[in-house]
């Protein structure tokens, strides 16, 4: 890891540097990060490193251990289910709102991430694809102008990426995901909130079913039927009596 330089850009913060080290696998789940050792490696004092790790702990990416440091957190199947429940609650209405208020100038970053995904797909670069996939969703969500909600979604996505898993190439192809993204993007551009919301919900549920099945290795307690019971109700406005 390179020496940290203060004051370059907002993105070049210690939080960003450490977060990227976790997402890239430099610090894998279960790794114990020593505050003093990391501070020495980055060429900074321990205080800003500890403050950065505290922020990452609040985001659920690390957990402090007394007198030892911060351990990178893995993600259990129940936690994955919880992540997708909250994503359904937040992302579906955010995308609907984006479709209501978006203008042509809002799509530059979205299109850039879409092109980045296509290049990564062509090169079979799955790490780059997953990173661009996350950024595509976040760029779309930002159009809804709800920064706090988008920040929560970003933290949830980072928690899943920390686990180092994805549905590509194991459970579906990059082309499948790009196709689902195009359906969402087309509806948002058309100013069609109902279609955009429905496409987003299908996309999140599809990802959830595939990822949970993949990671649970077919355990009966996480069958598609059981996962559907835990997810299908989320975000619905009508419930059976």
C-alpha positions as CSV (number, residue, x, y, z in Angstrom):
1,X,0.0,0.0,0.0
2,X,1.4,3.4,-1.0
3,X,2.2,6.2,1.5
4,X,-0.9,8.3,2.2
5,X,-0.8,11.9,1.1
6,X,-3.1,14.4,2.8
7,X,-5.1,17.0,0.9
8,X,-4.9,15.5,-2.6
9,X,-8.6,14.9,-3.3
10,X,-11.7,14.1,-1.2
11,X,-11.7,10.5,-2.5
12,X,-8.1,10.1,-1.4
13,X,-9.1,9.9,2.3
14,X,-7.9,7.3,4.7
15,X,-11.4,5.8,4.9
16,X,-11.3,5.4,1.1
17,X,-7.8,3.9,1.0
18,X,-8.6,1.3,3.7
19,X,-12.1,0.6,2.3
20,X,-10.5,-0.1,-1.2
21,X,-7.9,-2.3,0.4
22,X,-10.7,-4.4,1.9
23,X,-12.8,-4.5,-1.2
24,X,-9.9,-5.5,-3.4
25,X,-9.0,-8.4,-1.1
26,X,-5.8,-6.8,0.2
27,X,-7.5,-7.3,3.6
28,X,-9.7,-10.3,3.3
29,X,-12.6,-11.3,5.7
30,X,-11.1,-12.4,9.0
31,X,-7.9,-10.3,8.6
32,X,-6.9,-8.4,11.8
33,X,-5.8,-4.9,10.9
34,X,-3.3,-3.5,13.4
35,X,-3.8,0.3,13.8
36,X,-0.1,0.9,14.5
37,X,1.2,-1.3,11.7
38,X,-1.2,0.2,9.2
39,X,-0.3,3.7,10.3
40,X,3.4,2.9,9.8
41,X,2.7,1.4,6.4
42,X,0.8,4.5,5.3
43,X,3.2,7.0,6.9
44,X,0.6,8.6,9.2
45,X,-0.1,8.7,12.9
46,X,-2.3,6.1,14.6
47,X,-5.1,8.6,15.4
48,X,-6.4,9.2,11.8
49,X,-6.1,5.5,11.1
50,X,-8.2,4.6,14.1
51,X,-10.8,7.3,13.2
52,X,-11.0,5.8,9.7
53,X,-11.4,2.3,11.0
54,X,-14.2,3.6,13.4
55,X,-16.1,4.9,10.3
56,X,-15.6,1.5,8.6
57,X,-16.9,-0.2,11.8
58,X,-20.0,1.9,11.6
59,X,-20.5,0.8,8.0
60,X,-20.2,-2.8,9.1
61,X,-17.0,-3.6,7.3
62,X,-14.7,-4.1,10.4
63,X,-15.2,-4.9,14.0
64,X,-12.8,-3.8,16.8
65,X,-11.2,-6.2,19.1
66,X,-9.9,-4.9,22.4
67,X,-6.1,-4.1,22.4
68,X,-5.7,-5.9,19.1
69,X,-7.1,-3.8,16.2
70,X,-10.0,-4.2,13.8
71,X,-11.0,-7.4,12.1
72,X,-12.5,-7.4,8.6
73,X,-16.0,-8.8,8.9
74,X,-17.3,-11.6,6.8
75,X,-21.0,-11.8,5.9
76,X,-23.2,-14.7,7.0
77,X,-26.3,-15.9,5.0
78,X,-28.7,-14.3,7.5
79,X,-26.8,-11.0,7.1
80,X,-27.0,-11.3,3.3
81,X,-30.8,-11.8,3.5
82,X,-30.9,-8.6,5.7
83,X,-28.9,-6.7,3.2
84,X,-31.3,-7.6,0.4
85,X,-34.3,-6.7,2.5
86,X,-33.0,-3.2,3.1
87,X,-31.9,-2.8,-0.5
88,X,-35.5,-3.6,-1.6
89,X,-36.9,-1.1,0.9
90,X,-34.6,1.7,-0.3
91,X,-33.6,1.1,-3.9
92,X,-37.0,0.4,-5.4
93,X,-38.6,3.7,-4.4
94,X,-35.3,5.6,-5.0
95,X,-35.2,4.4,-8.6
96,X,-38.9,5.3,-9.1
97,X,-38.1,8.8,-7.8
98,X,-35.1,9.0,-10.1
99,X,-37.4,8.2,-13.1
100,X,-39.7,11.0,-12.0
101,X,-37.1,13.8,-11.8
102,X,-34.2,12.7,-14.0
103,X,-33.0,15.0,-16.8
104,X,-30.7,14.3,-19.7
105,X,-27.7,15.8,-17.8
106,X,-28.1,13.2,-15.0
107,X,-26.9,10.2,-16.9
108,X,-23.3,11.0,-17.7
109,X,-21.9,8.9,-14.8
110,X,-24.5,6.2,-15.2
111,X,-23.5,5.8,-18.9
112,X,-19.8,5.8,-18.0
113,X,-20.3,3.0,-15.5
114,X,-22.5,1.0,-18.0
115,X,-19.7,1.2,-20.6
116,X,-17.1,0.2,-17.9
117,X,-19.2,-2.9,-17.2
118,X,-19.4,-3.8,-20.8
119,X,-15.6,-3.5,-21.2
120,X,-15.1,-5.6,-18.1
121,X,-17.5,-8.2,-19.5
122,X,-15.6,-8.4,-22.8
123,X,-12.3,-8.8,-20.9
124,X,-13.8,-11.3,-18.4
125,X,-12.5,-9.0,-15.6
126,X,-15.0,-10.0,-12.9
127,X,-13.5,-7.9,-10.1
128,X,-13.7,-4.8,-12.3
129,X,-17.2,-5.8,-13.4
130,X,-18.5,-6.0,-9.8
131,X,-17.0,-2.7,-9.0
132,X,-18.6,-1.0,-12.0
133,X,-21.9,-2.8,-11.2
134,X,-21.9,-1.2,-7.7
135,X,-21.0,2.2,-9.1
136,X,-23.7,1.9,-11.8
137,X,-26.4,1.4,-9.2
138,X,-25.1,4.2,-7.0
139,X,-25.0,6.6,-9.9
140,X,-28.6,5.9,-10.7
141,X,-29.7,6.2,-7.1
142,X,-28.0,9.6,-6.7
143,X,-30.4,11.0,-9.3
144,X,-33.1,10.7,-6.6
145,X,-31.3,13.3,-4.5
146,X,-31.4,11.4,-1.2
147,X,-27.8,11.3,-0.1
148,X,-28.4,9.6,3.2
149,X,-30.3,6.7,1.7
150,X,-27.7,6.3,-1.0
151,X,-25.0,6.2,1.6
152,X,-26.8,3.3,3.4
153,X,-27.1,1.4,0.2
154,X,-23.4,2.0,-0.5
155,X,-22.5,0.6,2.9
156,X,-24.7,-2.5,2.3
157,X,-23.1,-3.2,-1.1
158,X,-19.6,-2.8,0.4
159,X,-20.5,-5.3,3.1
160,X,-21.4,-7.9,0.4
161,X,-18.3,-7.1,-1.7
162,X,-16.2,-7.5,1.5
163,X,-17.3,-11.2,1.5
164,X,-15.6,-11.4,-1.9
165,X,-18.6,-13.0,-3.6
166,X,-20.7,-12.3,-6.6
167,X,-23.1,-14.2,-8.9
168,X,-20.7,-13.9,-11.9
169,X,-19.4,-16.0,-13.4
170,X,-20.7,-18.8,-11.1
171,X,-24.5,-18.4,-11.2
172,X,-25.1,-16.1,-14.2
173,X,-23.3,-14.3,-17.0
174,X,-22.2,-10.7,-17.1
175,X,-24.5,-10.3,-20.2
176,X,-27.5,-11.3,-18.0
177,X,-26.7,-8.5,-15.5
178,X,-26.1,-6.0,-18.2
179,X,-29.5,-6.8,-19.8
180,X,-31.2,-6.3,-16.4
181,X,-29.4,-3.0,-16.0
182,X,-30.5,-1.8,-19.4
183,X,-34.1,-2.5,-18.6
184,X,-33.8,-0.3,-15.5
185,X,-31.9,2.4,-17.3
186,X,-34.3,2.5,-20.2
187,X,-37.3,3.0,-17.9
188,X,-35.6,5.7,-15.9
189,X,-34.7,7.6,-19.1
190,X,-38.2,7.2,-20.3
191,X,-39.6,8.8,-17.1
192,X,-41.5,5.6,-16.3
193,X,-41.3,5.2,-12.5
194,X,-43.6,2.1,-12.3
195,X,-41.6,0.1,-14.9
196,X,-38.2,1.3,-13.4
197,X,-39.3,0.2,-9.9
198,X,-40.5,-3.2,-11.1
199,X,-37.3,-3.8,-13.1
200,X,-35.2,-2.8,-10.1
201,X,-37.2,-5.2,-7.8
202,X,-36.8,-8.1,-10.2
203,X,-33.1,-7.4,-10.5
204,X,-32.5,-7.3,-6.7
205,X,-34.6,-10.4,-6.1
206,X,-32.9,-12.3,-8.9
207,X,-29.5,-11.4,-7.4
208,X,-30.6,-12.4,-3.9
209,X,-31.9,-15.8,-4.9
210,X,-28.8,-16.7,-6.9
211,X,-26.3,-15.4,-4.4
212,X,-27.9,-16.9,-1.4
213,X,-28.3,-20.3,-3.1
214,X,-24.7,-20.1,-4.3
215,X,-23.3,-19.2,-0.9
216,X,-25.5,-21.6,1.2
217,X,-24.5,-24.4,-1.1
218,X,-28.0,-25.7,-1.4
219,X,-28.8,-25.9,2.3
220,X,-32.5,-26.7,2.8
221,X,-33.1,-23.9,5.2
222,X,-32.1,-21.4,2.4
223,X,-34.2,-23.0,-0.4
224,X,-35.6,-20.6,-2.9
225,X,-39.1,-21.0,-1.4
226,X,-37.7,-20.1,2.1
227,X,-35.8,-17.1,0.8
228,X,-38.9,-16.0,-1.1
229,X,-40.8,-15.9,2.2
230,X,-38.2,-13.7,3.7
231,X,-37.9,-11.3,0.8
232,X,-41.0,-11.2,-1.3
233,X,-43.1,-9.2,1.3
234,X,-40.5,-6.4,1.5
235,X,-41.7,-3.1,0.1
236,X,-45.2,-4.3,-0.7
237,X,-47.9,-1.9,0.3
238,X,-50.7,-4.6,0.5
239,X,-50.6,-7.7,2.7
240,X,-53.0,-10.6,3.0
241,X,-55.3,-10.6,6.0
